[in-house]
Amino acid sequence: MSLIKCPECNKMVSNTANECPKCGYDFQVKRDLNSFLIYLLFWSIPGILVILMMLFS
Ligand SMILES: [Zn+2]
């Protein structure tokens, strides 16, 4: 467990907390967005390769 800084109120909050206890900032939304972007990036690489292979075959 470590502490992260709340982007809204700058309070140090446990990284296991889903929201800031002071201002109620939702950390879960940001975490989900990050994992979604990584997922998108991960799957776009083989997708681009398949498109390139189709273009040059
Ligand atoms: Zn906060």
N, CA, C, O and the ligand as a Tripos MOL2 file, in Angstrom:
@<TRIPOS>MOLECULE
protein
  229   227    58     0     0
PROTEIN
NO_CHARGES

@<TRIPOS>ATOM
      1 N           0.8370   -1.2000    0.0000 N.3       1 MET1
      2 CA          0.0000    0.0000    0.0000 C.3       1 MET1
      3 C           0.8730    1.2500    0.0000 C.2       1 MET1
      4 O           1.8410    1.3370    0.7540 O.2       1 MET1
      5 N           0.5320    2.2020   -0.8350 N.am      2 SER2
      6 CA          1.2700    3.4680   -0.8810 C.3       2 SER2
      7 C           0.2890    4.6260   -0.9770 C.2       2 SER2
      8 O          -0.9190    4.4350   -1.1210 O.2       2 SER2
      9 N           0.8340    5.8190   -0.8950 N.am      3 LEU3
     10 CA         -0.0200    7.0050   -0.9420 C.3       3 LEU3
     11 C           0.0900    7.6900   -2.2980 C.2       3 LEU3
     12 O           1.1790    7.8050   -2.8610 O.2       3 LEU3
     13 N          -1.0270    8.1350   -2.8070 N.am      4 ILE4
     14 CA         -1.0550    8.9140   -4.0440 C.3       4 ILE4
     15 C          -1.6850   10.2680   -3.7330 C.2       4 ILE4
     16 O          -2.4300   10.4140   -2.7630 O.2       4 ILE4
     17 N          -1.3780   11.2390   -4.5590 N.am      5 LYS5
     18 CA         -1.8800   12.5870   -4.3370 C.3       5 LYS5
     19 C          -3.1910   12.7780   -5.0980 C.2       5 LYS5
     20 O          -3.2870   12.4730   -6.2870 O.2       5 LYS5
     21 N          -4.1780   13.2770   -4.4020 N.am      6 CYS6
     22 CA         -5.4580   13.5500   -5.0630 C.3       6 CYS6
     23 C          -5.2830   14.7270   -6.0240 C.2       6 CYS6
     24 O          -4.8200   15.7860   -5.6000 O.2       6 CYS6
     25 N          -5.6370   14.5770   -7.3050 N.am      7 PRO7
     26 CA         -5.4650   15.6740   -8.2690 C.3       7 PRO7
     27 C          -6.4180   16.8400   -8.0210 C.2       7 PRO7
     28 O          -6.1970   17.9450   -8.5170 O.2       7 PRO7
     29 N          -7.4690   16.5930   -7.2600 N.am      8 GLU8
     30 CA         -8.4420   17.6500   -6.9940 C.3       8 GLU8
     31 C          -8.0610   18.5360   -5.8180 C.2       8 GLU8
     32 O          -8.0880   19.7620   -5.9170 O.2       8 GLU8
     33 N          -7.6980   17.8940   -4.6850 N.am      9 CYS9
     34 CA         -7.4550   18.6710   -3.4660 C.3       9 CYS9
     35 C          -6.0350   18.5210   -2.9330 C.2       9 CYS9
     36 O          -5.6980   19.1140   -1.9090 O.2       9 CYS9
     37 N          -5.1820   17.7240   -3.6230 N.am     10 ASN10
     38 CA         -3.7820   17.5070   -3.2600 C.3      10 ASN10
     39 C          -3.5820   16.7830   -1.9270 C.2      10 ASN10
     40 O          -2.4790   16.8020   -1.3810 O.2      10 ASN10
     41 N          -4.6090   16.1570   -1.4030 N.am     11 LYS11
     42 CA         -4.4820   15.3730   -0.1780 C.3      11 LYS11
     43 C          -3.8430   14.0280   -0.5070 C.2      11 LYS11
     44 O          -4.1120   13.4560   -1.5630 O.2      11 LYS11
     45 N          -2.9910   13.5160    0.3980 N.am     12 MET12
     46 CA         -2.4030   12.2040    0.1970 C.3      12 MET12
     47 C          -3.4160   11.1280    0.5950 C.2      12 MET12
     48 O          -3.9060   11.0900    1.7230 O.2      12 MET12
     49 N          -3.7080   10.2620   -0.3670 N.am     13 VAL13
     50 CA         -4.7470    9.2440   -0.1730 C.3      13 VAL13
     51 C          -4.1420    7.8710   -0.4780 C.2      13 VAL13
     52 O          -3.2730    7.7500   -1.3410 O.2      13 VAL13
     53 N          -4.5960    6.8560    0.2220 N.am     14 SER14
     54 CA         -4.1510    5.4890   -0.0460 C.3      14 SER14
     55 C          -4.5110    5.0860   -1.4680 C.2      14 SER14
     56 O          -5.6080    5.3820   -1.9420 O.2      14 SER14
     57 N          -3.5910    4.4120   -2.1490 N.am     15 ASN15
     58 CA         -3.8610    4.0210   -3.5380 C.3      15 ASN15
     59 C          -4.8700    2.8800   -3.6480 C.2      15 ASN15
     60 O          -5.2890    2.5190   -4.7480 O.2      15 ASN15
     61 N          -5.2560    2.3190   -2.5080 N.am     16 THR16
     62 CA         -6.2960    1.2840   -2.5390 C.3      16 THR16
     63 C          -7.6930    1.8930   -2.4320 C.2      16 THR16
     64 O          -8.6900    1.2050   -2.6530 O.2      16 THR16
     65 N          -7.7670    3.1890   -2.0910 N.am     17 ALA17
     66 CA         -9.0570    3.8620   -1.9670 C.3      17 ALA17
     67 C          -9.6450    4.1070   -3.3540 C.2      17 ALA17
     68 O          -8.9180    4.4310   -4.2930 O.2      17 ALA17
     69 N         -10.9340    3.9540   -3.4780 N.am     18 ASN18
     70 CA        -11.6030    4.1840   -4.7560 C.3      18 ASN18
     71 C         -11.9180    5.6550   -4.9790 C.2      18 ASN18
     72 O         -12.0620    6.1010   -6.1170 O.2      18 ASN18
     73 N         -12.0240    6.4010   -3.8960 N.am     19 GLU19
     74 CA        -12.2780    7.8300   -4.0210 C.3      19 GLU19
     75 C         -11.6230    8.5870   -2.8820 C.2      19 GLU19
     76 O         -11.3310    8.0240   -1.8270 O.2      19 GLU19
     77 N         -11.3950    9.8770   -3.1130 N.am     20 CYS20
     78 CA        -10.7740   10.7250   -2.1030 C.3      20 CYS20
     79 C         -11.7390   10.9240   -0.9380 C.2      20 CYS20
     80 O         -12.8890   11.3030   -1.1550 O.2      20 CYS20
     81 N         -11.2870   10.6730    0.3110 N.am     21 PRO21
     82 CA        -12.1800   10.8510    1.4570 C.3      21 PRO21
     83 C         -12.4860   12.3160    1.7450 C.2      21 PRO21
     84 O         -13.4500   12.6300    2.4430 O.2      21 PRO21
     85 N         -11.6660   13.2060    1.2060 N.am     22 LYS22
     86 CA        -11.8730   14.6320    1.4720 C.3      22 LYS22
     87 C         -12.8380   15.2700    0.4590 C.2      22 LYS22
     88 O         -13.8330   15.8840    0.8440 O.2      22 LYS22
     89 N         -12.5340   15.1190   -0.8290 N.am     23 CYS23
     90 CA        -13.3400   15.8100   -1.8390 C.3      23 CYS23
     91 C         -14.2110   14.8670   -2.6600 C.2      23 CYS23
     92 O         -15.0590   15.3120   -3.4330 O.2      23 CYS23
     93 N         -13.9950   13.5360   -2.4870 N.am     24 GLY24
     94 CA        -14.8320   12.5700   -3.1970 C.3      24 GLY24
     95 C         -14.4070   12.3180   -4.6310 C.2      24 GLY24
     96 O         -15.1630   11.7330   -5.4070 O.2      24 GLY24
     97 N         -13.2090   12.7510   -4.9950 N.am     25 TYR25
     98 CA        -12.6990   12.5170   -6.3480 C.3      25 TYR25
     99 C         -12.6080   11.0170   -6.6250 C.2      25 TYR25
    100 O         -12.0550   10.2660   -5.8220 O.2      25 TYR25
    101 N         -13.1370   10.5960   -7.7350 N.am     26 ASP26
    102 CA        -13.2200    9.1700   -8.0550 C.3      26 ASP26
    103 C         -11.9490    8.7000   -8.7560 C.2      26 ASP26
    104 O         -11.7150    9.0430   -9.9150 O.2      26 ASP26
    105 N         -11.1250    7.9140   -8.0560 N.am     27 PHE27
    106 CA         -9.8900    7.3900   -8.6530 C.3      27 PHE27
    107 C         -10.1690    6.2270   -9.5900 C.2      27 PHE27
    108 O          -9.3950    5.9630  -10.5090 O.2      27 PHE27
    109 N         -11.2620    5.5430   -9.3580 N.am     28 GLN28
    110 CA        -11.5890    4.3360  -10.1200 C.3      28 GLN28
    111 C         -11.7900    4.6430  -11.6040 C.2      28 GLN28
    112 O         -11.4020    3.8500  -12.4620 O.2      28 GLN28
    113 N         -12.3880    5.7800  -11.9010 N.am     29 VAL29
    114 CA        -12.6560    6.1660  -13.2860 C.3      29 VAL29
    115 C         -11.3520    6.3090  -14.0620 C.2      29 VAL29
    116 O         -11.2210    5.8290  -15.1880 O.2      29 VAL29
    117 N         -10.3760    6.9930  -13.4230 N.am     30 LYS30
    118 CA         -9.0990    7.2120  -14.0670 C.3      30 LYS30
    119 C          -8.3550    5.8860  -14.2780 C.2      30 LYS30
    120 O          -7.7300    5.6710  -15.3170 O.2      30 LYS30
    121 N          -8.4330    5.0100  -13.2820 N.am     31 ARG31
    122 CA         -7.7770    3.7080  -13.3590 C.3      31 ARG31
    123 C          -8.3700    2.8850  -14.5130 C.2      31 ARG31
    124 O          -7.6420    2.2330  -15.2620 O.2      31 ARG31
    125 N          -9.6920    2.9260  -14.6410 N.am     32 ASP32
    126 CA        -10.3700    2.1940  -15.7050 C.3      32 ASP32
    127 C          -9.9980    2.7450  -17.0740 C.2      32 ASP32
    128 O          -9.8140    1.9860  -18.0250 O.2      32 ASP32
    129 N          -9.8890    4.0680  -17.1730 N.am     33 LEU33
    130 CA         -9.5370    4.7150  -18.4300 C.3      33 LEU33
    131 C          -8.1180    4.3300  -18.8400 C.2      33 LEU33
    132 O          -7.8570    4.0680  -20.0140 O.2      33 LEU33
    133 N          -7.2020    4.2950  -17.8710 N.am     34 ASN34
    134 CA         -5.8220    3.9130  -18.1490 C.3      34 ASN34
    135 C          -5.7340    2.4810  -18.6510 C.2      34 ASN34
    136 O          -5.0410    2.2100  -19.6320 O.2      34 ASN34
    137 N          -6.4280    1.5630  -17.9910 N.am     35 SER35
    138 CA         -6.3740    0.1620  -18.4110 C.3      35 SER35
    139 C          -7.0290   -0.0020  -19.7760 C.2      35 SER35
    140 O          -6.6190   -0.8600  -20.5570 O.2      35 SER35
    141 N          -8.0420    0.8080  -20.0770 N.am     36 PHE36
    142 CA         -8.6930    0.7660  -21.3760 C.3      36 PHE36
    143 C          -7.7460    1.2400  -22.4790 C.2      36 PHE36
    144 O          -7.7090    0.6580  -23.5630 O.2      36 PHE36
    145 N          -6.9870    2.2930  -22.2010 N.am     37 LEU37
    146 CA         -6.0310    2.8210  -23.1820 C.3      37 LEU37
    147 C          -4.9100    1.8140  -23.4450 C.2      37 LEU37
    148 O          -4.4700    1.6540  -24.5830 O.2      37 LEU37
    149 N          -4.4470    1.1310  -22.3810 N.am     38 ILE38
    150 CA         -3.4090    0.1080  -22.5360 C.3      38 ILE38
    151 C          -3.9610   -1.0530  -23.3640 C.2      38 ILE38
    152 O          -3.2710   -1.5830  -24.2360 O.2      38 ILE38
    153 N          -5.1920   -1.4390  -23.0920 N.am     39 TYR39
    154 CA         -5.8670   -2.5100  -23.8170 C.3      39 TYR39
    155 C          -5.9880   -2.1540  -25.3020 C.2      39 TYR39
    156 O          -5.7310   -2.9760  -26.1820 O.2      39 TYR39
    157 N          -6.3880   -0.9020  -25.5490 N.am     40 LEU40
    158 CA         -6.5620   -0.4240  -26.9170 C.3      40 LEU40
    159 C          -5.2350   -0.4250  -27.6730 C.2      40 LEU40
    160 O          -5.1650   -0.8470  -28.8270 O.2      40 LEU40
    161 N          -4.1750    0.0560  -27.0000 N.am     41 LEU41
    162 CA         -2.8340    0.1010  -27.5820 C.3      41 LEU41
    163 C          -2.3260   -1.3080  -27.8590 C.2      41 LEU41
    164 O          -1.7300   -1.5690  -28.9040 O.2      41 LEU41
    165 N          -2.5670   -2.2140  -26.9160 N.am     42 PHE42
    166 CA         -2.1100   -3.5940  -27.0240 C.3      42 PHE42
    167 C          -2.7360   -4.2800  -28.2430 C.2      42 PHE42
    168 O          -2.0560   -5.0010  -28.9740 O.2      42 PHE42
    169 N          -4.0310   -4.0510  -28.4550 N.am     43 TRP43
    170 CA         -4.7180   -4.7160  -29.5640 C.3      43 TRP43
    171 C          -4.5840   -3.9930  -30.8920 C.2      43 TRP43
    172 O          -4.8360   -4.5830  -31.9430 O.2      43 TRP43
    173 N          -4.1870   -2.7150  -30.8650 N.am     44 SER44
    174 CA         -4.0380   -1.9860  -32.1290 C.3      44 SER44
    175 C          -2.7840   -2.4280  -32.8780 C.2      44 SER44
    176 O          -2.7360   -2.3310  -34.1040 O.2      44 SER44
    177 N          -1.7590   -2.9180  -32.1560 N.am     45 ILE45
    178 CA         -0.5060   -3.3390  -32.7870 C.3      45 ILE45
    179 C          -0.7250   -4.5410  -33.7240 C.2      45 ILE45
    180 O          -0.3670   -4.4520  -34.8990 O.2      45 ILE45
    181 N          -1.2980   -5.6640  -33.2490 N.am     46 PRO46
    182 CA         -1.5720   -6.7710  -34.1830 C.3      46 PRO46
    183 C          -2.5720   -6.3780  -35.2590 C.2      46 PRO46
    184 O          -2.5070   -6.8890  -36.3770 O.2      46 PRO46
    185 N          -3.4970   -5.4760  -34.9390 N.am     47 GLY47
    186 CA         -4.4830   -5.0010  -35.9190 C.3      47 GLY47
    187 C          -3.8150   -4.2990  -37.0740 C.2      47 GLY47
    188 O          -4.1630   -4.5410  -38.2300 O.2      47 GLY47
    189 N          -2.8550   -3.4270  -36.7830 N.am     48 ILE48
    190 CA         -2.1010   -2.6980  -37.8060 C.3      48 ILE48
    191 C          -1.2750   -3.6780  -38.6450 C.2      48 ILE48
    192 O          -1.1930   -3.5410  -39.8660 O.2      48 ILE48
    193 N          -0.6650   -4.6670  -37.9820 N.am     49 LEU49
    194 CA          0.1340   -5.6740  -38.6850 C.3      49 LEU49
    195 C          -0.7340   -6.4550  -39.6730 C.2      49 LEU49
    196 O          -0.3070   -6.7100  -40.7990 O.2      49 LEU49
    197 N          -1.9300   -6.8310  -39.2710 N.am     50 VAL50
    198 CA         -2.8440   -7.5860  -40.1490 C.3      50 VAL50
    199 C          -3.2280   -6.7260  -41.3550 C.2      50 VAL50
    200 O          -3.2620   -7.2230  -42.4810 O.2      50 VAL50
    201 N          -3.5150   -5.4510  -41.1310 N.am     51 ILE51
    202 CA         -3.8880   -4.5210  -42.2260 C.3      51 ILE51
    203 C          -2.7100   -4.3900  -43.2020 C.2      51 ILE51
    204 O          -2.9060   -4.4120  -44.4170 O.2      51 ILE51
    205 N          -1.4940   -4.2530  -42.6710 N.am     52 LEU52
    206 CA         -0.3040   -4.1340  -43.5210 C.3      52 LEU52
    207 C          -0.0980   -5.3990  -44.3480 C.2      52 LEU52
    208 O           0.2310   -5.3260  -45.5320 O.2      52 LEU52
    209 N          -0.2950   -6.5650  -43.7180 N.am     53 MET53
    210 CA         -0.1370   -7.8300  -44.4030 C.3      53 MET53
    211 C          -1.1610   -7.9800  -45.5380 C.2      53 MET53
    212 O          -0.8590   -8.5140  -46.6050 O.2      53 MET53
    213 N          -2.3930   -7.4860  -45.2680 N.am     54 MET54
    214 CA         -3.4440   -7.5620  -46.2850 C.3      54 MET54
    215 C          -3.1340   -6.6290  -47.4520 C.2      54 MET54
    216 O          -3.4110   -6.9580  -48.6050 O.2      54 MET54
    217 N          -2.5610   -5.4730  -47.1520 N.am     55 LEU55
    218 CA         -2.2320   -4.4980  -48.1910 C.3      55 LEU55
    219 C          -1.1090   -4.9840  -49.0960 C.2      55 LEU55
    220 O          -1.1220   -4.7220  -50.2990 O.2      55 LEU55
    221 N          -0.1300   -5.6950  -48.5190 N.am     56 PHE56
    222 CA          1.0430   -6.0900  -49.2860 C.3      56 PHE56
    223 C           1.0080   -7.5300  -49.7880 C.2      56 PHE56
    224 O           1.9760   -8.0030  -50.3830 O.2      56 PHE56
    225 N          -0.0980   -8.2250  -49.5530 N.am     57 SER57
    226 CA         -0.1680   -9.6200  -50.0170 C.3      57 SER57
    227 C          -0.7500   -9.6860  -51.4370 C.2      57 SER57
    228 O          -0.8860  -10.7730  -51.9980 O.2      57 SER57
    229 ZN         -9.4030   14.9760   -2.9670 Zn       58 ZN58
@<TRIPOS>BOND
     1     1     2 1
     2     2     3 1
     3     3     4 2
     4     3     5 am
     5     5     6 1
     6     6     7 1
     7     7     8 2
     8     7     9 am
     9     9    10 1
    10    10    11 1
    11    11    12 2
    12    11    13 am
    13    13    14 1
    14    14    15 1
    15    15    16 2
    16    15    17 am
    17    17    18 1
    18    18    19 1
    19    19    20 2
    20    19    21 am
    21    21    22 1
    22    22    23 1
    23    23    24 2
    24    23    25 am
    25    25    26 1
    26    26    27 1
    27    27    28 2
    28    27    29 am
    29    29    30 1
    30    30    31 1
    31    31    32 2
    32    31    33 am
    33    33    34 1
    34    34    35 1
    35    35    36 2
    36    35    37 am
    37    37    38 1
    38    38    39 1
    39    39    40 2
    40    39    41 am
    41    41    42 1
    42    42    43 1
    43    43    44 2
    44    43    45 am
    45    45    46 1
    46    46    47 1
    47    47    48 2
    48    47    49 am
    49    49    50 1
    50    50    51 1
    51    51    52 2
    52    51    53 am
    53    53    54 1
    54    54    55 1
    55    55    56 2
    56    55    57 am
    57    57    58 1
    58    58    59 1
    59    59    60 2
    60    59    61 am
    61    61    62 1
    62    62    63 1
    63    63    64 2
    64    63    65 am
    65    65    66 1
    66    66    67 1
    67    67    68 2
    68    67    69 am
    69    69    70 1
    70    70    71 1
    71    71    72 2
    72    71    73 am
    73    73    74 1
    74    74    75 1
    75    75    76 2
    76    75    77 am
    77    77    78 1
    78    78    79 1
    79    79    80 2
    80    79    81 am
    81    81    82 1
    82    82    83 1
    83    83    84 2
    84    83    85 am
    85    85    86 1
    86    86    87 1
    87    87    88 2
    88    87    89 am
    89    89    90 1
    90    90    91 1
    91    91    92 2
    92    91    93 am
    93    93    94 1
    94    94    95 1
    95    95    96 2
    96    95    97 am
    97    97    98 1
    98    98    99 1
    99    99   100 2
   100    99   101 am
   101   101   102 1
   102   102   103 1
   103   103   104 2
   104   103   105 am
   105   105   106 1
   106   106   107 1
   107   107   108 2
   108   107   109 am
   109   109   110 1
   110   110   111 1
   111   111   112 2
   112   111   113 am
   113   113   114 1
   114   114   115 1
   115   115   116 2
   116   115   117 am
   117   117   118 1
   118   118   119 1
   119   119   120 2
   120   119   121 am
   121   121   122 1
   122   122   123 1
   123   123   124 2
   124   123   125 am
   125   125   126 1
   126   126   127 1
   127   127   128 2
   128   127   129 am
   129   129   130 1
   130   130   131 1
   131   131   132 2
   132   131   133 am
   133   133   134 1
   134   134   135 1
   135   135   136 2
   136   135   137 am
   137   137   138 1
   138   138   139 1
   139   139   140 2
   140   139   141 am
   141   141   142 1
   142   142   143 1
   143   143   144 2
   144   143   145 am
   145   145   146 1
   146   146   147 1
   147   147   148 2
   148   147   149 am
   149   149   150 1
   150   150   151 1
   151   151   152 2
   152   151   153 am
   153   153   154 1
   154   154   155 1
   155   155   156 2
   156   155   157 am
   157   157   158 1
   158   158   159 1
   159   159   160 2
   160   159   161 am
   161   161   162 1
   162   162   163 1
   163   163   164 2
   164   163   165 am
   165   165   166 1
   166   166   167 1
   167   167   168 2
   168   167   169 am
   169   169   170 1
   170   170   171 1
   171   171   172 2
   172   171   173 am
   173   173   174 1
   174   174   175 1
   175   175   176 2
   176   175   177 am
   177   177   178 1
   178   178   179 1
   179   179   180 2
   180   179   181 am
   181   181   182 1
   182   182   183 1
   183   183   184 2
   184   183   185 am
   185   185   186 1
   186   186   187 1
   187   187   188 2
   188   187   189 am
   189   189   190 1
   190   190   191 1
   191   191   192 2
   192   191   193 am
   193   193   194 1
   194   194   195 1
   195   195   196 2
   196   195   197 am
   197   197   198 1
   198   198   199 1
   199   199   200 2
   200   199   201 am
   201   201   202 1
   202   202   203 1
   203   203   204 2
   204   203   205 am
   205   205   206 1
   206   206   207 1
   207   207   208 2
   208   207   209 am
   209   209   210 1
   210   210   211 1
   211   211   212 2
   212   211   213 am
   213   213   214 1
   214   214   215 1
   215   215   216 2
   216   215   217 am
   217   217   218 1
   218   218   219 1
   219   219   220 2
   220   219   221 am
   221   221   222 1
   222   222   223 1
   223   223   224 2
   224   223   225 am
   225   225   226 1
   226   226   227 1
   227   227   228 2
@<TRIPOS>SUBSTRUCTURE
     1 MET1         2 RESIDUE 1 A MET
     2 SER2         6 RESIDUE 1 A SER
     3 LEU3        10 RESIDUE 1 A LEU
     4 ILE4        14 RESIDUE 1 A ILE
     5 LYS5        18 RESIDUE 1 A LYS
     6 CYS6        22 RESIDUE 1 A CYS
     7 PRO7        26 RESIDUE 1 A PRO
     8 GLU8        30 RESIDUE 1 A GLU
     9 CYS9        34 RESIDUE 1 A CYS
    10 ASN10       38 RESIDUE 1 A ASN
    11 LYS11       42 RESIDUE 1 A LYS
    12 MET12       46 RESIDUE 1 A MET
    13 VAL13       50 RESIDUE 1 A VAL
    14 SER14       54 RESIDUE 1 A SER
    15 ASN15       58 RESIDUE 1 A ASN
    16 THR16       62 RESIDUE 1 A THR
    17 ALA17       66 RESIDUE 1 A ALA
    18 ASN18       70 RESIDUE 1 A ASN
    19 GLU19       74 RESIDUE 1 A GLU
    20 CYS20       78 RESIDUE 1 A CYS
    21 PRO21       82 RESIDUE 1 A PRO
    22 LYS22       86 RESIDUE 1 A LYS
    23 CYS23       90 RESIDUE 1 A CYS
    24 GLY24       94 RESIDUE 1 A GLY
    25 TYR25       98 RESIDUE 1 A TYR
    26 ASP26      102 RESIDUE 1 A ASP
    27 PHE27      106 RESIDUE 1 A PHE
    28 GLN28      110 RESIDUE 1 A GLN
    29 VAL29      114 RESIDUE 1 A VAL
    30 LYS30      118 RESIDUE 1 A LYS
    31 ARG31      122 RESIDUE 1 A ARG
    32 ASP32      126 RESIDUE 1 A ASP
    33 LEU33      130 RESIDUE 1 A LEU
    34 ASN34      134 RESIDUE 1 A ASN
    35 SER35      138 RESIDUE 1 A SER
    36 PHE36      142 RESIDUE 1 A PHE
    37 LEU37      146 RESIDUE 1 A LEU
    38 ILE38      150 RESIDUE 1 A ILE
    39 TYR39      154 RESIDUE 1 A TYR
    40 LEU40      158 RESIDUE 1 A LEU
    41 LEU41      162 RESIDUE 1 A LEU
    42 PHE42      166 RESIDUE 1 A PHE
    43 TRP43      170 RESIDUE 1 A TRP
    44 SER44      174 RESIDUE 1 A SER
    45 ILE45      178 RESIDUE 1 A ILE
    46 PRO46      182 RESIDUE 1 A PRO
    47 GLY47      186 RESIDUE 1 A GLY
    48 ILE48      190 RESIDUE 1 A ILE
    49 LEU49      194 RESIDUE 1 A LEU
    50 VAL50      198 RESIDUE 1 A VAL
    51 ILE51      202 RESIDUE 1 A ILE
    52 LEU52      206 RESIDUE 1 A LEU
    53 MET53      210 RESIDUE 1 A MET
    54 MET54      214 RESIDUE 1 A MET
    55 LEU55      218 RESIDUE 1 A LEU
    56 PHE56      222 RESIDUE 1 A PHE
    57 SER57      226 RESIDUE 1 A SER
    58 ZN58       229 GROUP 0 **** ****
